[in-house]
Amino acid sequence: MQLGMIGLGRMGGNMAQRLLKSGHDVVAYDRDAGAVQTAAGFGATAASGPADLVSRLEAPRAVWIMLPAGDITEAGIDELLGLLSPGDSIIDGGNANYKDSIRRAEKSSGHGVDFLDAGTSGGIWGLQEGYSLMVGGDLAAYQRLEPIFQSLAPAADRGVGRVGPSGAGHFTKMIHNGIEYGMMQAYAEGFEILAAKPELAEDLEQISKIWQHGSVVRSWLLDLAVAALEEDGDLSALTSYVDDSGEGRWTVQESVDLGVPAPVITASLQARFRSRQDNPFGGRMLAALRNQFGGHAVQKAK
């Protein structure tokens, strides 16, 4: 099956490579010429731009975009809508806000173009393990492109499916990422408590490996923790700065809008914010208040 791909960052490039290995014909474009050359080395047809990419596809065309959420994705879709024809399809595999995806599906429909929002999980391991794909959009369009999704998934019948109408794919992926925030924070806190009592938790790598088998907390995230501890037993090579891609924020905002409590996910997002602060003002205010009302000792800045 033929597919155009725009956006060949690490994840997009790996997806293109997995599709090529599965026998699909991929026409690839990225603003980074080196990324296009890399994809061509795996067998993709190199395109010089979106217009060139579309011209190399046979109707009905399908173009998969892997672009940063926001204005870049919006501009990319608008450009494609000016190039594609009725009956063609756009698949957005990036981490777009589901509300934008609903709007973009309506816009695309006005051009006679199907828009599918594909929530995609798997990160850098997707090339070898396959990607979990949560797809929203028209059922007939999904069924027409199902061989593409099945080739990217861990297996044709596992880790892939149409989860609902337009927006459902990115909505489901948003919640998926919110859960991921909470799970990672729980592991981080648990290991921190262990590390704080080394006389009883001598070897964190050993403990993590014990948990991998038979434990109720075993998971792929735990496997990744094991890999990290094998590489750097006390993680001394890292700082505690933790970024966020935005989906955790959207999940928390959705919980507020719906009146659905999400204390664990919310707390994990707030912990990421705190990780980026050096000697935060809030902590200094807490120390000052304890000193003011109780005369408790404070540590002066050096």
C-alpha positions in Angstrom: 0.0 0.0 0.0 1.3 3.5 -0.8 1.6 6.2 1.8 3.0 9.7 2.0 4.8 10.7 5.2 5.6 14.2 6.3 7.7 14.6 9.4 10.7 12.2 9.8 11.9 12.9 13.3 13.0 10.0 15.3 9.5 8.5 15.7 8.3 9.4 12.2 11.5 8.0 10.7 11.1 4.8 12.6 7.5 4.5 11.5 8.5 5.0 7.9 11.2 2.3 8.3 8.7 -0.2 9.8 6.2 0.4 7.0 8.9 -0.1 4.4 10.0 -3.4 6.1 6.3 -4.5 5.9 6.3 -4.0 2.1 4.5 -0.7 1.9 5.5 2.0 -0.6 6.5 5.2 1.3 7.0 8.7 -0.2 8.8 10.8 2.4 9.4 14.5 3.1 10.9 16.5 5.9 12.4 20.0 6.1 15.6 18.2 7.2 17.1 17.0 4.0 19.3 14.6 5.9 16.2 12.9 7.4 14.8 12.4 3.9 18.1 10.9 2.7 18.0 8.5 5.7 14.5 7.4 4.8 15.5 7.0 1.2 18.4 4.7 2.3 15.8 2.4 3.8 13.8 2.4 0.5 11.5 5.4 0.7 10.9 7.6 -2.3 12.3 11.0 -1.5 10.1 14.1 -2.1 11.3 17.7 -2.2 8.2 19.2 -0.6 4.5 18.5 0.1 3.5 19.3 -3.5 6.1 16.9 -4.9 5.0 14.3 -2.3 1.4 14.5 -3.3 2.3 14.3 -7.0 4.1 11.0 -6.5 1.1 9.4 -4.8 -1.7 7.5 -6.7 -5.3 8.3 -6.0 -6.9 7.9 -3.5 -3.9 9.4 -1.7 -3.1 9.0 2.0 -0.6 11.3 3.8 0.6 10.6 7.4 1.9 13.7 9.2 4.1 13.6 12.3 4.5 17.2 13.2 4.6 19.2 16.5 1.2 20.1 17.9 -0.1 23.6 17.3 0.6 26.0 14.5 3.0 23.7 12.6 0.4 20.9 12.3 -2.3 23.5 11.4 -0.1 24.9 8.6 0.8 21.5 7.4 -2.8 20.4 7.1 -3.9 23.6 5.4 -1.1 23.1 2.8 -2.1 19.5 2.2 -5.8 20.5 1.8 -4.8 22.8 -1.0 -3.0 19.9 -2.7 -5.2 16.8 -2.1 -8.4 15.8 -3.9 -11.8 14.5 -2.7 -11.4 10.9 -1.6 -7.9 11.4 -0.3 -7.0 11.1 3.4 -4.8 12.8 6.0 -3.6 10.9 9.1 -2.3 12.9 12.0 -0.1 10.7 14.2 1.2 13.5 16.3 0.1 14.6 19.8 -2.5 17.1 18.8 -5.2 18.3 21.1 -8.3 16.3 20.4 -10.4 19.5 20.1 -8.2 20.7 17.3 -8.5 17.3 15.6 -12.3 17.5 15.7 -12.1 21.0 14.1 -9.6 19.8 11.5 -11.7 16.8 10.6 -14.6 19.2 9.9 -12.4 21.5 7.8 -11.0 18.5 5.8 -14.5 17.2 5.2 -15.3 20.5 3.5 -12.6 19.6 0.9 -13.9 16.0 0.6 -10.8 14.7 2.4 -11.0 12.2 5.2 -9.1 13.1 8.4 -8.0 10.4 10.8 -6.4 11.3 14.2 -4.1 8.5 15.2 -3.0 8.5 18.8 0.4 6.8 18.6 2.3 5.3 21.5 5.6 3.3 21.5 8.3 6.0 21.4 11.7 5.0 20.2 10.9 1.3 20.8 8.1 1.2 18.2 10.4 0.2 15.3 11.1 -3.2 16.9 8.1 -3.6 19.2 5.4 -2.0 17.1 3.2 1.0 18.0 -0.1 1.2 20.0 -2.5 3.0 17.7 -5.8 4.6 18.8 -7.5 5.9 15.7 -10.4 8.3 15.4 -12.4 9.1 12.3 -14.7 7.8 9.6 -15.1 4.0 9.8 -14.9 3.5 6.0 -11.7 5.6 5.8 -10.2 3.6 8.7 -11.0 0.3 7.0 -9.5 1.4 3.8 -6.2 2.3 5.5 -6.3 -0.5 8.0 -3.3 -2.3 6.4 -1.1 0.7 7.3 -2.2 0.7 10.9 -1.8 -3.1 11.2 1.7 -2.9 9.9 2.7 -0.3 12.4 1.1 -2.2 15.3 2.7 -5.0 17.3 0.5 -7.4 15.3 -2.5 -7.1 13.0 -4.9 -8.0 15.7 -3.2 -6.4 18.7 -2.5 -2.9 19.9 -4.6 -1.2 17.1 -8.1 -0.1 16.5 -10.6 2.6 15.6 -11.8 3.9 19.0 -14.5 6.3 17.8 -15.3 9.3 15.6 -13.0 12.2 14.8 -11.1 13.4 17.9 -11.4 10.1 19.7 -7.9 8.9 18.7 -6.2 11.9 20.2 -8.6 12.1 23.1 -7.7 8.5 24.0 -4.0 9.2 23.6 -4.3 12.2 25.8 -5.8 10.1 28.7 -3.1 7.4 28.0 -0.4 10.0 28.5 -2.0 11.3 31.7 -2.0 7.8 33.1 1.6 7.5 32.0 2.5 10.6 34.1 1.0 9.0 37.2 2.6 5.7 36.7 6.1 7.2 36.2 5.7 9.5 39.2 4.8 6.5 41.4 7.9 4.6 40.3 10.0 7.7 40.8 8.7 8.2 44.3 9.0 4.6 45.3 12.6 4.3 44.1 13.5 7.6 45.9 12.2 6.2 49.2 14.3 3.1 48.7 17.4 5.1 47.8 16.9 7.2 51.1 17.5 4.0 53.2 20.5 2.3 51.6 21.2 0.1 54.6 18.0 -1.8 53.9 17.8 -1.2 50.1 21.4 -1.8 49.1 21.0 -2.5 45.4 18.2 -0.7 43.5 19.0 -2.5 40.3 18.6 -5.9 42.0 15.3 -4.8 43.5 14.0 -3.5 40.2 14.9 -6.8 38.5 13.1 -8.8 41.3 10.0 -6.8 40.7 10.1 -7.6 37.0 8.9 -11.2 37.6 5.6 -12.1 39.4 5.2 -8.7 41.0 1.9 -6.7 40.6 4.0 -3.6 39.7 5.8 -5.3 36.8 5.4 -3.3 33.6 7.2 -2.0 30.5 8.0 1.2 32.4 9.6 -1.0 35.1 11.7 -2.7 32.4 12.8 0.8 31.3 13.7 1.6 35.0 15.8 -1.5 35.1 17.6 -0.5 31.9 18.3 3.0 33.4 19.7 1.6 36.6 21.9 -0.9 34.7 23.4 2.1 32.8 23.7 4.4 35.8 23.1 2.8 39.2 22.4 6.0 41.1 21.4 8.1 38.1 24.1 10.6 39.0 24.6 11.5 35.3 21.1 13.1 35.2 19.5 16.2 36.7 15.9 16.1 38.1 14.5 18.4 35.4 11.5 16.8 33.8 9.7 18.4 30.8 6.1 17.7 29.7 4.7 17.5 26.2 1.4 19.1 27.0 -0.9 16.1 27.1 -0.7 15.8 30.9 -1.9 19.4 31.1 -4.7 18.8 28.7 -5.8 15.7 30.7 -5.9 17.7 33.9 -7.8 20.5 32.2 -10.3 17.9 30.9 -10.8 16.5 34.3 -11.6 20.0 35.6 -14.0 20.7 32.6 -15.8 17.3 33.2 -15.8 17.5 37.0 -14.0 14.2 37.2 -11.3 14.0 40.0 -7.8 13.1 38.9 -5.6 13.7 41.9 -2.8 11.4 41.0 -2.4 12.7 37.4 -2.7 16.3 38.6 -0.1 15.8 41.3 2.3 14.1 38.9 2.0 17.1 36.5 2.7 19.5 39.4 5.7 17.4 40.4 7.2 18.0 36.9 6.7 21.7 37.3 8.5 21.7 40.6 11.4 19.7 39.1 12.3 22.6 36.9 12.7 25.2 39.7 15.9 25.9 41.4 15.4 27.0 45.0 11.7 27.8 44.4 10.1 30.8 46.0 7.2 28.8 47.5 9.7 26.7 49.4 11.4 29.8 50.8 8.0 31.2 51.8 7.2 28.0 53.7 10.5 28.3 55.6 9.9 32.0 56.3 6.4 31.3 57.7 7.6 28.6 60.0 10.3 30.9 61.3 7.8 33.7 61.8 5.1 31.9 63.8 7.3 29.3 65.6 10.8 30.5 65.6 11.8 27.4 63.7 15.3 27.4 62.3 15.9 28.4 58.7 18.9 27.9 56.4 20.3 31.1 55.0 21.2 31.4 51.4 24.9 31.3 50.7 
